[in-house]
Amino acid sequence: QVQLVESGGGLVQAGGSLRLSCAASGSIFSIKVMNWYRQAPGKQRELVASITPGGNTDYADSVKGRFTISRDNAKNTVYLQMNSLQPENTDVYYCNVNLPMPRWGQGTQVTVSS
């Protein structure tokens, strides 16, 4: 069964950048769509970005042009490069894959200060 381990969150000033990483165990990584979600306290978890096994990407409108999702199938790792961060991007970010049962990382906190 797949395990997802996230890293890269932290505190950053507005306008700064962070790069999130999600390392996946197992041999199924390269054939699955990978997703990044975000969740604020009291809010529903929301899809931020997706990437197909072939590298096609999709983004929430709010992050287009600022965030980039990528994957390294040889390393079983998916990334989320976050540029031009703003306070509204302050959330817990989760890595996700559907087997089709959803699997989640533990979440990594991103805090953007004004």
Backbone as a chain_set.jsonl record, in Angstrom:
{"seq": "QVQLVESGGGLVQAGGSLRLSCAASGSIFSIKVMNWYRQAPGKQRELVASITPGGNTDYADSVKGRFTISRDNAKNTVYLQMNSLQPENTDVYYCNVNLPMPRWGQGTQVTVSS", "coords": {"N": [[0.84, -1.184, 0.0], [0.391, 2.286, -0.65], [2.351, 4.905, 0.739], [2.498, 8.304, 1.652], [4.662, 10.961, 2.074], [5.122, 14.151, 3.107], [6.9, 17.257, 2.723], [8.549, 20.445, 3.18], [6.969, 22.654, 3.811], [6.403, 25.769, 5.608], [7.165, 28.984, 7.099], [6.808, 31.985, 5.392], [7.438, 35.181, 3.931], [5.11, 37.449, 2.352], [5.105, 37.348, -1.174], [7.23, 35.658, -1.367], [8.667, 32.33, -1.894], [8.03, 28.792, -1.831], [8.826, 25.317, -1.93], [7.13, 22.418, -2.096], [7.365, 18.954, -1.34], [6.487, 15.576, -2.052], [6.951, 12.408, -1.225], [6.457, 9.194, -2.385], [5.759, 5.865, -1.493], [5.964, 2.466, -2.771], [5.173, 0.878, -5.963], [3.378, 1.964, -7.745], [3.31, 4.622, -8.334], [4.073, 5.867, -10.793], [1.99, 5.441, -12.567], [-0.26, 6.772, -11.801], [-2.507, 9.543, -11.354], [-1.463, 12.39, -9.609], [-2.107, 14.598, -6.904], [-2.318, 17.847, -5.376], [-3.752, 19.232, -2.521], [-5.389, 21.778, -0.526], [-6.217, 23.017, 2.736], [-7.935, 25.03, 4.926], [-8.523, 25.977, 8.375], [-11.701, 24.88, 9.449], [-12.662, 24.797, 6.872], [-13.487, 23.184, 3.725], [-11.493, 20.634, 2.203], [-9.594, 21.454, -0.645], [-8.919, 21.161, -4.08], [-5.795, 21.911, -5.482], [-3.816, 21.475, -7.489], [-3.1, 19.174, -10.16], [-1.44, 16.368, -11.649], [-0.877, 14.294, -14.395], [0.187, 10.874, -15.187], [1.643, 11.195, -17.57], [2.491, 13.803, -17.422], [0.763, 15.942, -17.883], [-0.909, 18.831, -16.68], [-3.085, 20.482, -14.287], [-4.721, 23.249, -12.752], [-6.063, 25.028, -9.944], [-7.951, 28.009, -10.408], [-7.118, 30.12, -8.805], [-4.395, 29.841, -8.389], [-3.083, 29.698, -10.778], [-0.395, 30.41, -12.91], [1.274, 31.05, -10.816], [1.822, 28.806, -9.216], [3.416, 25.645, -9.698], [3.088, 22.333, -10.556], [4.903, 19.307, -10.551], [6.541, 16.201, -11.424], [8.707, 13.487, -10.588], [9.141, 10.575, -11.779], [11.044, 8.563, -11.534], [12.026, 8.979, -9.001], [9.789, 8.685, -7.487], [8.33, 10.945, -6.615], [6.431, 13.888, -6.134], [6.09, 17.366, -6.744], [5.36, 20.694, -5.6], [5.83, 23.756, -6.647], [5.696, 26.892, -5.327], [5.217, 30.137, -5.977], [5.332, 33.731, -5.58], [3.842, 34.006, -3.199], [0.987, 34.664, -1.175], [-0.905, 35.985, 1.64], [-3.435, 34.703, 1.561], [-2.818, 32.179, 0.701], [-2.158, 30.744, 2.901], [-2.405, 27.772, 4.417], [-2.958, 24.282, 5.245], [-1.286, 21.944, 3.342], [-1.843, 19.107, 1.336], [-0.731, 16.073, -0.036], [-2.032, 13.821, -2.455], [-3.299, 10.723, -3.719], [-5.337, 8.612, -5.699], [-6.512, 5.338, -5.476], [-8.487, 3.341, -6.497], [-9.281, 4.304, -3.962], [-8.837, 7.04, -1.823], [-5.63, 8.227, -0.833], [-3.639, 9.915, 1.533], [-1.132, 12.308, 2.359], [0.48, 13.432, 5.422], [0.126, 16.115, 5.663], [1.364, 19.444, 5.319], [2.229, 22.48, 6.786], [1.729, 25.677, 5.469], [2.5, 28.959, 5.882], [1.941, 32.299, 5.261], [3.119, 35.442, 5.715], [2.211, 38.911, 6.046]], "CA": [[0.0, 0.0, 0.0], [1.179, 3.489, -0.821], [2.505, 5.888, 1.798], [2.879, 9.616, 1.154], [5.366, 11.739, 3.079], [5.261, 15.509, 2.61], [7.869, 18.132, 3.359], [8.791, 21.703, 2.501], [6.179, 23.762, 4.31], [7.062, 26.672, 6.532], [6.747, 30.373, 7.187], [7.43, 32.803, 4.363], [6.832, 36.494, 3.744], [4.377, 37.664, 1.106], [5.976, 37.49, -2.317], [8.247, 34.635, -1.341], [8.435, 31.048, -2.542], [8.282, 27.53, -1.165], [8.707, 24.125, -2.763], [6.663, 21.262, -1.363], [7.695, 17.656, -1.898], [5.711, 14.438, -1.589], [7.61, 11.164, -1.585], [5.507, 8.092, -2.352], [6.258, 4.496, -1.489], [5.277, 1.569, -3.675], [5.539, 0.864, -7.373], [2.26, 2.438, -8.545], [3.378, 6.07, -8.482], [4.244, 6.331, -12.163], [0.782, 5.221, -13.36], [-1.381, 7.419, -11.131], [-2.608, 10.99, -11.222], [-1.113, 12.903, -8.296], [-2.798, 15.841, -6.62], [-2.096, 18.647, -4.181], [-4.921, 19.888, -1.953], [-5.167, 22.682, 0.593], [-7.322, 23.076, 3.671], [-7.868, 25.99, 6.009], [-9.376, 25.57, 9.491], [-13.122, 25.045, 9.245], [-12.993, 24.795, 5.454], [-13.342, 21.925, 3.013], [-10.265, 20.423, 1.463], [-9.777, 21.987, -1.982], [-7.881, 20.775, -5.039], [-4.917, 22.985, -5.929], [-3.142, 21.124, -8.729], [-3.034, 17.762, -10.507], [-0.53, 16.015, -12.727], [-1.094, 12.944, -14.896], [1.445, 10.143, -15.379], [2.364, 11.743, -18.707], [2.959, 15.148, -17.157], [-0.238, 16.977, -18.088], [-1.21, 19.496, -15.414], [-4.285, 21.281, -14.127], [-4.584, 24.098, -11.581], [-7.129, 25.909, -9.515], [-7.799, 29.339, -10.994], [-6.475, 31.032, -7.874], [-2.947, 29.649, -8.347], [-2.532, 29.651, -12.126], [0.661, 31.374, -13.154], [2.125, 31.187, -9.637], [2.195, 27.483, -8.716], [3.756, 24.656, -10.708], [3.19, 20.955, -10.106], [5.773, 18.487, -11.373], [6.795, 14.888, -10.845], [9.88, 12.736, -10.977], [8.693, 9.197, -11.622], [12.166, 7.742, -11.095], [12.174, 9.177, -7.563], [8.475, 8.546, -6.853], [8.144, 12.199, -5.902], [5.707, 14.973, -6.775], [6.473, 18.653, -6.184], [4.552, 21.877, -5.84], [6.582, 24.997, -6.545], [4.763, 27.966, -5.022], [5.843, 31.439, -6.103], [4.491, 34.907, -5.334], [2.899, 33.605, -2.166], [0.2, 35.699, -0.53], [-1.516, 35.473, 2.875], [-4.546, 33.806, 1.287], [-2.281, 30.844, 0.469], [-1.9, 30.114, 4.19], [-3.232, 26.57, 4.531], [-2.265, 23.01, 5.277], [-1.259, 21.362, 2.005], [-1.833, 17.654, 1.377], [-0.513, 15.271, -1.226], [-3.106, 12.848, -2.599], [-3.416, 9.83, -4.866], [-6.52, 7.755, -5.632], [-6.115, 3.971, -5.873], [-9.121, 4.649, -6.387], [-9.456, 4.816, -2.609], [-7.88, 8.131, -1.644], [-4.544, 8.165, 0.128], [-3.22, 11.263, 1.87], [-0.006, 12.58, 3.216], [0.14, 13.945, 6.746], [-0.079, 17.543, 5.542], [2.451, 20.339, 5.681], [1.693, 23.818, 7.004], [2.29, 26.826, 4.769], [2.039, 30.207, 6.472], [2.452, 33.447, 4.528], [2.933, 36.647, 6.505], [2.144, 40.156, 5.295]], "C": [[0.883, 1.243, 0.0], [1.211, 4.294, 0.47], [3.021, 7.181, 1.18], [3.476, 10.425, 2.294], [5.675, 13.105, 2.489], [6.322, 16.268, 3.387], [7.914, 19.449, 2.6], [7.967, 22.884, 2.961], [6.973, 24.62, 5.275], [6.447, 28.04, 6.512], [7.522, 31.192, 6.168], [6.71, 34.142, 4.29], [6.095, 36.571, 2.412], [5.346, 37.981, -0.028], [7.058, 36.441, -2.413], [7.795, 33.342, -1.984], [8.712, 29.894, -1.597], [8.135, 26.415, -2.189], [8.326, 22.949, -1.881], [7.044, 19.99, -2.1], [6.804, 16.595, -1.282], [6.373, 13.184, -2.117], [6.651, 10.006, -1.363], [6.232, 6.758, -2.334], [5.482, 3.663, -2.497], [5.678, 1.759, -5.117], [4.465, 1.415, -8.296], [2.327, 3.919, -8.865], [3.32, 6.503, -9.939], [3.004, 6.17, -13.029], [-0.447, 5.903, -12.775], [-1.316, 8.934, -11.268], [-2.285, 11.373, -9.781], [-1.709, 14.294, -8.124], [-2.214, 16.526, -5.387], [-3.408, 19.323, -3.796], [-4.489, 20.865, -0.872], [-6.408, 22.702, 1.471], [-7.023, 24.085, 4.767], [-8.773, 25.523, 7.144], [-10.846, 25.875, 9.231], [-13.578, 25.031, 7.81], [-12.857, 23.391, 4.873], [-11.983, 21.85, 2.33], [-10.515, 20.73, -0.018], [-8.61, 21.592, -2.871], [-7.115, 21.998, -5.513], [-4.336, 22.682, -7.301], [-3.128, 19.623, -8.899], [-2.019, 17.563, -11.618], [-0.748, 14.557, -13.094], [0.231, 12.206, -14.998], [2.29, 10.676, -16.525], [2.825, 13.168, -18.545], [1.989, 16.264, -17.484], [-0.702, 17.522, -16.751], [-2.519, 20.256, -15.47], [-4.18, 22.014, -12.804], [-5.894, 24.765, -11.227], [-6.877, 27.309, -10.072], [-6.986, 30.273, -10.101], [-4.955, 30.927, -7.863], [-2.309, 29.598, -9.722], [-1.521, 30.772, -12.334], [1.611, 31.561, -11.997], [2.636, 29.855, -9.109], [2.483, 26.565, -9.887], [3.863, 23.285, -10.059], [4.077, 20.183, -11.077], [5.98, 17.145, -10.692], [8.078, 14.311, -11.4], [9.538, 11.273, -10.73], [9.815, 8.277, -11.145], [12.376, 7.834, -9.595], [10.875, 9.018, -6.795], [8.12, 9.787, -6.031], [7.37, 13.192, -6.764], [6.013, 16.259, -6.019], [5.393, 19.693, -6.451], [5.423, 23.096, -5.576], [5.593, 26.142, -6.404], [5.524, 29.285, -5.019], [4.831, 32.543, -5.841], [3.423, 34.613, -4.29], [2.253, 34.817, -1.498], [-0.467, 35.128, 0.71], [-2.687, 34.526, 2.635], [-4.106, 32.391, 0.943], [-1.942, 30.115, 1.755], [-2.904, 28.99, 4.414], [-2.328, 25.404, 4.891], [-2.399, 22.385, 3.894], [-1.044, 19.855, 2.108], [-1.554, 17.078, 0.0], [-1.55, 14.154, -1.263], [-2.916, 11.999, -3.839], [-4.633, 8.945, -4.64], [-6.209, 6.4, -6.245], [-7.21, 3.032, -6.381], [-9.449, 5.125, -4.982], [-8.416, 5.903, -2.36], [-6.856, 7.846, -0.555], [-3.985, 9.567, 0.306], [-1.901, 11.269, 2.613], [-0.473, 13.168, 4.532], [-0.183, 15.434, 6.736], [1.142, 18.327, 5.975], [1.919, 21.769, 5.711], [2.465, 24.846, 6.196], [1.668, 28.077, 5.368], [2.729, 31.369, 5.774], [2.113, 34.697, 5.321], [2.937, 37.879, 5.614], [3.383, 40.993, 5.524]], "O": [[1.973, 1.252, 0.572], [0.222, 4.356, 1.201], [3.875, 7.158, 0.293], [2.867, 10.559, 3.355], [6.397, 13.214, 1.497], [6.605, 15.966, 4.546], [7.376, 19.553, 1.498], [8.231, 24.013, 2.547], [8.066, 24.253, 5.706], [5.354, 28.243, 5.983], [8.747, 31.102, 6.09], [5.511, 34.224, 4.556], [6.416, 35.851, 1.467], [6.277, 38.77, 0.129], [7.736, 36.341, -3.436], [6.701, 33.252, -2.541], [9.526, 30.005, -0.68], [7.417, 26.549, -3.18], [9.101, 22.531, -1.021], [7.046, 19.949, -3.33], [6.41, 16.704, -0.121], [6.358, 12.927, -3.321], [6.095, 9.854, -0.275], [7.197, 6.55, -3.069], [4.458, 4.105, -3.017], [6.425, 2.677, -5.457], [4.616, 1.344, -9.516], [1.479, 4.426, -9.6], [2.578, 7.425, -10.276], [2.963, 6.715, -14.132], [-1.566, 5.636, -13.212], [-0.239, 9.531, -11.296], [-2.781, 10.749, -8.843], [-1.803, 15.066, -9.078], [-1.69, 15.876, -4.483], [-4.088, 19.911, -4.637], [-3.37, 20.794, -0.364], [-7.515, 22.437, 1.003], [-5.998, 24.008, 5.445], [-9.701, 24.749, 6.907], [-11.197, 26.988, 8.841], [-14.762, 25.232, 7.54], [-12.2, 22.526, 5.452], [-11.406, 22.864, 1.935], [-11.529, 20.314, -0.578], [-7.451, 21.678, -2.464], [-7.712, 23.002, -5.901], [-4.358, 23.539, -8.185], [-3.142, 18.877, -7.92], [-1.767, 18.461, -12.421], [-0.8, 13.688, -12.224], [1.291, 12.826, -14.908], [3.518, 10.619, -16.467], [3.485, 13.706, -19.434], [2.352, 17.435, -17.374], [-0.872, 16.767, -15.794], [-3.001, 20.626, -16.541], [-3.624, 21.488, -11.84], [-6.728, 25.034, -12.091], [-5.731, 27.74, -10.192], [-6.247, 31.122, -10.599], [-4.285, 31.837, -7.375], [-1.089, 29.466, -9.819], [-1.764, 31.925, -11.98], [2.664, 32.174, -12.168], [3.759, 29.775, -8.609], [1.868, 26.688, -10.946], [4.637, 23.095, -9.121], [4.004, 20.388, -12.289], [5.635, 16.972, -9.523], [8.482, 14.604, -12.525], [9.635, 10.789, -9.603], [9.557, 7.311, -10.426], [12.85, 6.882, -8.974], [10.854, 9.196, -5.577], [7.665, 9.681, -4.892], [7.619, 13.321, -7.963], [6.176, 16.245, -4.799], [4.619, 19.582, -7.402], [5.717, 23.427, -4.427], [4.743, 26.339, -7.273], [6.374, 29.519, -4.16], [3.622, 32.314, -5.878], [2.249, 34.933, -4.476], [2.891, 35.849, -1.287], [-0.588, 33.909, 0.833], [-2.91, 33.623, 3.441], [-4.939, 31.486, 0.897], [-1.481, 28.974, 1.709], [-4.099, 29.231, 4.581], [-1.102, 25.511, 4.851], [-3.497, 22.307, 3.343], [-0.189, 19.384, 2.857], [-2.087, 17.551, -1.004], [-1.908, 13.603, -0.222], [-2.442, 12.472, -4.872], [-4.926, 8.571, -3.504], [-5.715, 6.306, -7.369], [-6.844, 1.901, -6.701], [-9.866, 6.272, -4.822], [-7.237, 5.707, -2.655], [-7.177, 7.298, 0.499], [-3.871, 10.322, -0.66], [-1.594, 10.363, 3.388], [-1.667, 13.38, 4.74], [-0.717, 15.955, 7.716], [1.864, 17.923, 6.886], [1.245, 22.212, 4.781], [3.695, 24.885, 6.23], [0.447, 28.234, 5.361], [3.957, 31.419, 5.703], [0.94, 34.977, 5.569], [3.577, 37.897, 4.563], [3.502, 42.085, 4.967]]}, "num_chains": 1, "name": "protein.A"}
